[in-house]
Amino acid sequence: MMFGKTTKFLVAATVIAGLTTAALAKEKVYKWKLATTWGPTLSPFIDAPKNMAKMVEEMSNGRLLIRVDASNKHKAAFGILDMVKGGQYDMGHSASYYWKGKDINTLPFTTMPFGMTAPEQYAWFYYGGGLDLMQKVYKKHKVLSFPGGNTGNQMGGWFRKEIKSLDDLKGLKMRIPGFAGEIMNKLGMTVTNIPSGELYTSLERGTIDALEWVGPGMDIKMGFHKVAPYYYTGWHEPGTELQFLVNQRKFNKLPDDLKAILVTAIRVSAYDMYAQNYAMSANAWAKMGKDYPNIKVKTFPKEVMDAMKRTNKELLVEKTKGQPLLKEILDSQSAFQKKAREWTKMSDYLYLKDNLE
C-alpha cells in the first residue's frame, strides 16, 4: 500500500459514510485504544487524536471506536512508541524525535533545525517520498507512522536572562528536545526533556533556566512569561510535525473500508490541528503586547545564530556516518527543501516582503 496516494481512501471513506446504520448493524465493531504524550487539556495537541477518533466513529457508523487516553491516565508520556509496538495500545499520538535514542532514523520526521516549513514538509511527506521513507523506518518497530499535526514555525524559547553572546549560553539548563537539543549541548548548555505538565514548575523552581515549547497560542496559557520574560524567535523547529502511530498487526486486521476511513481521518485531523494552532497563535500574538508588557521578544544575536548553523552542519556529518538510512532521509529532505524553497521565496516571501506594513 502506497500511503502517499490517498485519493482512493478519501473516496472510499465518503462512500462508507453514506451507508445506513441498518446496513451495518451486523458488522463487527472494533474497539481500539490510543495513548498520547499530551495531557487532557493541552490544546491543540490533544484535539488532533480526539477529532480523529470522532471522525472515525462517524464515518464508520460506529464500527471502529477509538478511546483516547491522555498522559495522566497511562503515566508514560514518552513511552508511546513502546506501548503501541507492544500492543498495550493500538494507536499513539506523539512526536517522532522523542524516539531518537531508540532509533536515530526517527529523528527527521518531526522537524530539523533550519529545515522545511510546514507547507514544504507536507508536500515532502505526501508528494516527495517522505511518507514512504517514514514507513520504511517504522516497519522494524511493527508500527505505521503518519503525520499527526503541525505547529508551524516554533518560537526559540523562554529565557530568564537576555542572550547577548555565545558565552551567555554556557552553563544554562534548558528543556529543548530533538536535534536542536544536541546543538545547544555542543554550545555549552545542559539539555533535558521534560513532560509538558512539569514545564512551568521546573522553570519556576530553577530546575531549568530556559525552555522552548511551541508558540504564543500554547505558550501563553502555560505562564512561562511570569518567570522567563525573554521570548526568542525560532530557528530549531520550522515545521514541527506530530505523529500518529498505529500497531501494524491491528491495522492489518481491519477491513479495507475501515483502513481507508482511519487513514483519511488521520490526514484530515492532522491538517486541522495545523490550522487550529495557527489561529491560536495569531490570536495570542495580537494580545501579548497589550496584556503582557513584561514580555521582551528577541532574536538571537548573529554570533549565536552563526554558531548554531555551523554546529548543525557539523553534527549532521557526524550523525550520518555509518547510518545509510538516516542519510537517505536527510538527503531526501535537503533536496526537496532546496527545490521547494525557490517557490516559497517566489510566492510567500516576496509577497510578504512587498506587502508588510
C-alpha positions in Angstrom: 0.0 0.0 0.0 1.4 3.4 -1.0 0.3 5.7 1.7 1.3 8.8 -0.2 -1.5 8.2 -2.7 -4.7 8.7 -0.6 -7.3 9.7 -3.2 -8.8 6.3 -3.1 -9.1 6.5 0.7 -11.0 9.7 0.5 -13.4 8.3 -2.0 -13.9 5.1 -0.1 -14.5 6.9 3.2 -17.1 9.2 1.6 -19.0 6.2 0.2 -18.9 4.3 3.5 -20.0 7.4 5.5 -23.2 7.4 3.3 -24.3 3.9 4.2 -27.2 3.4 6.5 -26.8 2.2 10.1 -29.2 -0.6 9.4 -27.0 -2.0 6.6 -24.1 -2.1 9.0 -25.9 -3.4 12.0 -24.4 -6.9 11.8 -20.9 -5.8 11.1 -18.2 -6.4 13.7 -17.3 -3.5 16.0 -13.6 -2.8 16.6 -12.7 -1.1 19.8 -9.3 0.5 20.0 -7.3 2.5 22.5 -4.9 5.4 21.7 -2.3 6.8 24.1 -1.0 10.4 23.8 2.1 12.1 25.1 -0.1 15.1 26.0 -2.2 16.0 29.0 -6.0 16.1 28.8 -6.2 19.9 28.3 -3.2 20.5 26.1 -4.9 22.0 23.0 -4.5 21.7 20.1 -2.2 18.6 20.5 -4.8 16.6 22.4 -7.5 17.8 20.0 -5.9 16.1 17.0 -6.4 12.5 18.2 -9.8 13.3 19.7 -11.0 14.8 16.4 -9.6 11.8 14.6 -11.5 9.4 16.8 -14.7 11.3 16.4 -14.4 11.3 12.6 -13.6 7.6 12.5 -16.7 6.8 14.7 -19.0 8.9 12.5 -17.6 7.8 9.1 -17.7 4.1 10.2 -21.2 4.4 11.7 -19.7 3.1 15.0 -17.9 0.1 13.6 -14.5 1.5 14.7 -14.4 3.1 18.1 -11.1 4.7 19.5 -10.7 5.6 23.1 -8.1 8.4 23.6 -6.1 8.2 26.8 -4.1 11.3 27.8 -0.8 11.0 29.6 -2.4 11.5 33.0 -4.1 8.1 32.6 -1.3 5.9 31.3 1.5 7.7 33.1 4.0 7.2 30.3 4.3 10.4 28.2 7.5 9.2 26.5 6.5 5.5 26.3 4.1 5.8 23.4 6.1 4.0 20.8 6.8 1.1 23.1 3.2 0.8 24.1 1.9 0.8 20.5 4.7 -1.6 19.4 4.0 -4.0 22.3 0.2 -3.9 21.8 -0.8 -2.3 25.1 -2.3 0.4 22.9 -3.5 0.1 19.3 -2.5 3.7 18.4 -0.5 6.6 19.7 -0.1 10.3 19.2 3.3 11.8 20.0 6.4 13.2 18.1 8.9 11.1 16.2 12.0 12.9 17.5 11.3 11.6 21.0 12.5 8.1 19.8 15.9 9.2 18.6 17.6 7.4 21.5 15.9 4.1 20.4 16.3 4.7 16.6 18.2 7.6 15.2 16.3 7.3 11.9 13.1 8.5 13.6 14.6 11.9 14.3 14.0 13.8 11.0 10.3 13.1 10.7 9.3 15.7 13.3 11.5 18.6 12.1 15.1 19.6 11.7 16.8 22.9 12.6 16.9 25.3 9.6 14.7 22.8 7.7 11.4 22.9 5.9 8.4 25.0 6.8 5.1 23.3 7.4 3.8 23.6 3.8 7.1 22.4 2.4 7.2 19.5 4.8 3.6 18.4 4.0 4.5 18.5 0.3 7.5 16.3 1.0 5.5 13.8 3.1 2.7 13.3 0.6 4.3 14.1 -2.8 8.0 13.9 -2.2 8.5 10.4 -0.8 8.6 11.4 2.8 5.7 9.2 3.9 7.2 6.1 2.3 10.5 6.7 4.0 8.8 7.1 7.3 7.0 3.7 6.9 10.4 2.2 5.9 11.9 3.4 9.3 8.9 2.3 11.4 8.5 -1.1 9.8 11.1 -2.7 12.0 9.1 -1.4 15.0 6.0 -3.1 13.7 4.0 0.1 13.6 2.8 2.6 10.9 3.5 6.3 11.3 1.6 9.2 9.8 1.8 13.0 10.1 -0.2 14.0 13.1 -0.5 17.8 13.1 2.0 20.6 12.5 2.7 23.5 14.8 4.3 25.6 12.0 7.5 27.6 12.9 8.1 27.4 16.7 9.5 30.1 18.8 13.1 29.8 20.1 12.2 29.6 23.7 11.7 31.5 27.0 14.9 32.6 28.9 15.3 34.1 32.3 18.1 36.4 31.1 18.9 38.0 27.8 21.3 36.2 25.5 23.8 38.7 24.2 26.6 36.4 23.2 27.7 32.7 23.0 29.1 32.9 26.5 25.6 33.6 27.8 24.5 30.1 26.7 27.2 28.3 28.6 26.0 26.5 31.7 22.4 27.2 31.2 19.9 24.4 31.7 17.3 24.2 29.0 14.4 22.0 28.0 14.8 21.5 24.3 14.3 18.1 22.5 15.4 16.7 19.2 18.4 17.6 17.2 18.3 21.2 18.4 19.0 19.9 21.9 22.2 18.3 20.6 23.2 21.6 19.0 22.6 23.5 22.3 24.5 20.9 24.2 27.5 21.4 21.9 27.3 25.1 22.6 27.7 24.6 26.3 24.1 24.2 27.6 22.8 21.4 29.8 19.9 20.0 27.8 16.9 18.0 29.2 13.5 16.9 28.1 10.5 17.3 30.5 6.8 16.3 30.1 4.6 19.3 29.4 2.8 19.1 32.7 6.1 19.7 34.6 7.5 22.6 32.5 6.2 25.6 34.4 7.2 24.1 37.8 10.7 23.3 36.5 11.2 26.8 35.3 9.7 28.4 38.4 11.8 26.4 40.8 15.0 26.9 38.8 15.4 23.3 37.8 15.9 24.8 34.3 16.9 28.3 33.2 15.1 28.2 29.8 12.7 26.2 27.7 11.2 26.1 24.3 7.6 24.9 23.9 5.6 25.8 20.8 4.4 29.3 20.1 2.2 32.1 21.5 -1.1 30.1 21.3 0.1 27.3 23.5 2.9 29.1 25.5 0.9 31.9 26.9 -1.5 29.6 28.7 1.4 27.9 30.4 2.5 31.1 32.1 6.2 30.9 31.2 6.4 34.7 30.8 5.8 35.1 34.5 9.2 33.6 35.2 11.3 34.0 32.0 10.3 37.2 30.1 12.8 36.9 27.2 11.0 35.3 24.3 13.2 34.3 21.4 12.2 33.8 17.8 12.6 30.4 16.2 15.4 28.6 14.3 15.2 25.0 15.5 11.7 23.7 14.6 10.4 25.4 11.5 7.7 22.8 10.8 7.2 20.5 13.8 5.1 17.6 12.7 3.5 15.4 15.4 2.7 11.7 14.6 0.0 9.1 14.7 1.4 5.6 15.4 -0.7 2.5 14.5 0.1 -1.1 15.5 0.8 -2.8 12.2 -0.8 -6.1 13.2 -4.0 -4.5 14.4 -4.2 -2.3 11.3 -3.9 -5.4 9.0 -6.9 -7.0 10.8 -9.2 -4.1 9.8 -11.4 -4.4 6.8 -10.3 -2.3 3.8 -13.0 0.2 4.3 -12.1 0.9 7.9 -8.4 1.2 7.0 -9.4 3.8 4.4 -11.6 5.7 7.0 -8.8 5.6 9.6 -6.1 6.9 7.2 -8.4 9.6 5.9 -9.4 10.8 9.4 -5.7 10.9 10.4 -4.9 13.1 7.5 -7.8 15.5 8.0 -7.3 15.8 11.7 -3.6 16.5 11.3 -4.1 19.4 8.9 -6.9 20.7 11.1 -4.5 20.9 14.0 -2.1 23.0 11.9 -4.9 25.4 11.1 -6.1 25.4 14.7 -2.7 26.1 16.1 -2.1 28.9 13.6 -5.3 30.6 14.7 -4.5 30.2 18.3 -1.0 31.8 17.9 -2.4 34.6 15.8 -5.0 35.5 18.4 -2.5 35.2 21.3 0.2 37.3 19.5 -2.4 40.0 19.0 -2.9 40.2 22.7 0.6 39.7 24.0 2.0 43.2 23.6 -1.1 44.8 25.2 -1.8 42.3 28.0 1.7 41.2 28.9 4.0 44.2 28.6 6.8 42.4 30.5 7.4 40.0 27.6 10.6 41.0 25.6 10.6 39.5 22.1 14.2 38.9 21.0 16.1 37.4 18.1 19.3 35.5 18.9 22.5 37.6 18.0 24.2 36.9 14.7 27.2 35.3 16.6 24.8 32.8 18.2 22.9 32.1 15.0 26.1 31.5 13.1 27.3 29.1 15.7 24.0 27.2 15.6 24.2 26.9 11.9 27.8 25.8 11.9 27.2 23.3 14.7 24.1 21.9 12.9 26.2 21.1 9.8 29.0 19.5 11.8 26.6 17.3 13.8 24.7 16.2 10.6 28.0 15.0 9.1 28.8 13.2 12.4 25.3 11.6 12.8 25.1 10.2 9.3 28.4 8.3 9.5 27.6 4.7 9.3 23.9 5.5 9.1 22.8 5.0 5.4 19.1 5.2 6.1 19.4 8.4 8.1 21.5 9.8 5.3 18.9 8.8 2.7 16.1 10.6 4.7 18.2 13.7 5.3 19.3 13.8 1.6 15.7 13.5 0.5 14.6 16.3 2.8 17.5 18.5 1.7 16.8 18.0 -2.0 13.1 18.7 -1.6 13.7 21.7 0.6 16.1 23.2 -2.0 13.6 22.8 -4.7 10.5 23.9 -2.7 12.3 26.9 -1.1 12.7 28.5 -4.5 8.9 28.5 -4.8 8.5 29.6 -1.2 10.7 32.6 -1.8 8.9 33.4 -5.1 5.5 33.2 -3.6 5.2 33.7 0.2 8.5 35.5 0.8 8.2 38.1 -1.9 4.5 38.7 -1.2 5.2 39.4 2.4 8.3 41.4 1.7 6.4 43.7 -0.6 3.3 43.9 1.5 4.3 44.2 5.1 3.0 47.3 6.7 
